[in-house]
């Protein structure tokens, strides 16, 4: 029954799975594309319609995030970062890759966990032209889908053996498949929970920081966002940009007992807390992330520079 369903609805099932995954849901599409590739030799469908379905589903979902990025800007990126089950998908990492490679990064975006959805929205935010986005995104989807189909076809005997075992197991096989998916979600959720526990530390509120500045006791304020983000959304006056890879240069001349405030725009101040932890490991004792980041600073009516 399981094999019959895959043979009969293979192309549609792949289209639906890819659409859901690229839309942001944690439903991996690579396994079903592998299975569809393994079933090519059975003759129920051919390569072209299968690959077309993958590219079409990817473009539909990706264009949604692209247009959302063009219309709503950085708010879309923050939403994606907040709902993602992968702690690796924070905007800062995606932005650094996209800034370096531009639309060409879309060619490999779908191979990088947590990158694809954020990259497509980011393309809209920074103004990548629609035709350019569509070309690179479609090529990236074709490479991604083609690799899965190719691997499935290459290892079709092994894939068929696994499916036949699940078929013989009947309901138990379905339960095992559901259990494997549930285990995947649980592991991702636990990764996220563990990350937040590791980054738990004292925060400083925007009001407290403003009071320190007004009283003439301004701390060193570090902005961990990219230069592109600083230009798009502004930054706290006198704050200094810093990147993890250039941290030694960025910390030159700062005493270990200096008060340091770190901020970003990630939900839960993830990027800021990561840098704060690294600073503490280097001996800086008075380091705190800004609670709520730049968004909270702006919401309180404090000024920003551009």
N, C-alpha and C positions, 0 to 999 in steps of 0.2 A: 504493500500500500504506500509506504513512504517513498520508495523508488518510483512507483507509478505517478505519484503526485509531482515529484521533481521533473520527471520526463514530460508530463503533460503541461505543467505550468512553469517550466524552467525560466523562460525569458521574462514572463510577467513577474514571477517571484523575485528574480534578480533585480528587475526594475524597481519594484516596491521596496525591497530591502535597501538598495543603494539610496533611494530617495529618502527613506526614513533616517538612515545613518548620516547622510550628508546634510540632512535637516537639523542634526544636532542630537538625535536620540542615541543612546549607547547600545546600538544593535549592530554588531560588526557584520559587514557585507562581504568581506573577503572569503569566509568559508563557503558561502553559497555560490560565489563566483568560481571558486575552485571546483565545487561539485558540478556546476554547469559546464565547466571546461572538460571535466572527466566524462561527461555524458555526450559530448559532441559527436563521437563516433557512432552513437546509437541512431543518429539521423533524424531525431525528432525536431531539431532546429539546427541552424548553421551558424558559423562564426559571425557573419556580418550583422544579422539582426540582434544577436546576443550582445556584441560590442556596442552597437548603436543604442540599445536599451540602457547600457551602463552609462554611456556618455550623455544621453538625453536626461536620465534621472539626476546625474551629477550636476548638469547645467541648470536644471530646474531649481534644485535646492540651492546651488551656489549663487545663482542670480538673485534669489530671494535675499540672501545675506548681503550680497553686493549692493543691491538697491537699498536695503535697510541701512547699510553703512553710509551710502551717499546721502540719505535723507536725515538720519538721526545721529551720525557722527560717532564720537567716542562712547556715547551711551550704549550703543549696540555691543561694542567691544567689552565693556564692563559687564553687560548682561551675560555674554558668552562665557566670560571668565568666571562669573558667579555660579552659573548652572552646570559648568563642566565637571565631570567626575574625575578628570585628569588634572593633577596639580601641575603638570608640565605645560599646560596650555595657556598660562598667563600671558597677557598681551605683550609684555616687555620682551620675552624671548622671540615671539613670532615677529614682532616689529623689527627687531634687529636683523633677522634673516631677510624679511621682505625689503627692508631699506637697502640692504647690501645687494640683493639680486633682482629686486623689482618683480615685475609680472612673471619673469622666467622662473621664479621660485614656485609658481603654481604647477610647474611640470612635475615636481616631486612632493608637493604639499600633502597629497593623500597617503604617501608612504610614511609620513612623520606623525605619530600619535599626538593629537591635540592641536595640530597645526592648521589643518584644512579649513575648518569653519571660521577660525579667527582670521586666517589669511584672506579668505574671500570677503569677509566684512571689512577688513583693513584696506583691501584694494579699493572699495567704495569710499571709505573714509578719506584716504589720501588723494583720491581723484584719478585713479587709473582709468583710462578711457574704456568705454564699454566694449568696442570691437576688440581692443587688445586683450581685455580680460577674457572675453569669450574664446578667443583663439587659444590663448595659453591654458585656460581652464579646461577646454575641450581636449587639447593635446595631453594634458596631465591626466585627465580621466581615462583617456584611451590607453596611456601607458600603464596606469594603475590596473584597469580592468583587463588589459591584454596580458599583463604579467600573471594575474590570477588565473585567467583562462589557460594560458600556456602551461603554467605549473600543474593545473588540474589535469590537462590533457597528457602531459608528460608522465604524471604519476597516477594515471587513471586506474590502473589495476589495484593499487593500494587504496585509493578512494572508494572504488567499487566494493572492495572487500570489507571496508569499515561500514559502508552503508548496508551491505547484505547482513552483517552481524547485527546492526541496529534493527534491520527489518525482521530478522528471526526473533529478536528479543521482544518485538511487538510493543506493548505499552511500556515495558521496562526500558526499552530503547528511547522512547520519547521522554520518559522521566529522567534518564541519564543526560539527554541533550538539554533539558530544562535545568537540571542541576548544574551542568557545566556553565551555562549562561549565568545562572544565579551566583555561582562561585566567582565568575569573572567580575560581575558587578560588585560583589562583596569585597573583593580584593582592591578594586579601584576606590571604593568608598573608604576602606580602611587606610589606603595610601593617603587620601585627602585628610582624614581625621588625624592620622599620625603627623602629617605635615603641620597642621594647625597646632597640635600639641607641642611640637618641637619649636615652633615660632612664638609660643605664648610668652609674653613679657609685658612689663609696664609700658603704657602709652602716655603721651602728653596730648592734652586737648588743644584745639586751635586757640581757645581763649587764653590758656596758660602760656602758649608760645607768644601770642600777641602782647600779653602783659610783660613778658621778659624783654621783648623787643622795645616796647614803649618805655620800660624802666632803664634802658641803656645796658641791659645785661644779655644782649642778643647772643644766642649760641651759634655754633656752626650748623647751618642748615644744608643738608645734602639731598638733592633730587636724583633719584635712581632711575628716572624715566629717560627715554631716548631724547636726543636733541630735536627730533621731529615732533615728538609729543609736546615738548616745551614750547616750540614755535606755534603749534596748533592751539593749545589750550592755555598757554601762559604758565607762569611759575611764581612762587613766593619770592618777593623782592630780596635780593642779596643771597638767595640760595645758590648753591654750587652743584653743577651736574657731576655725577660720578658713575662710573661703570665698574662692574666687578673685575673685568679684565685689566682695567687701568687703575686699580685701587691704590697701588703704591704711590703712583704719581699724584693721585687726587688727595692723598693724606699727608703729603709732604708739608712739613712745617706745623702740623697740628699736634699739640701736646696731648699726652695720654689722659690727663685729667680735665680736658676740655669738654664742656657740655655739647653733645652732638644730637641733632634731631634729623631723622631720616623720613622722607615721605615719597609716596607714589600715588597712583590712582587705582591700584588693584583692590578688589574686594578683600576685606580682612587684612589689608596692608601686607600682603604676602611678600612682594618684592622688597618693600622697605624693611620688613622684619628679617628677611634673609640677610640683607646687607648689614643690619644692626647686629645680628649674631656673629657675622664675620668680623665686624669691628671689635666686638667684645672679645673674640678669640685672639685678636691682635693686641689686646691689653687696654683698650679704651673702656673705662668703667662707667661713664655717664652717657649712655646711648639709649635713645628711646625713639620708636616710630611715632609719627604723627597720627593720632586717632582719626580715622575717616579720610586721611590723605588730603590731597588738594581739593577734592570735592567738598569736604567738610569745611575747609578753610574758606572757600568761595561762598558756601551756603551761609556762613556766619557774617558775610559782608566784608571780609578783609580783602585788601587790594592785591592784585597780581600784576606782574610785569610781563612784557612780551618781547 
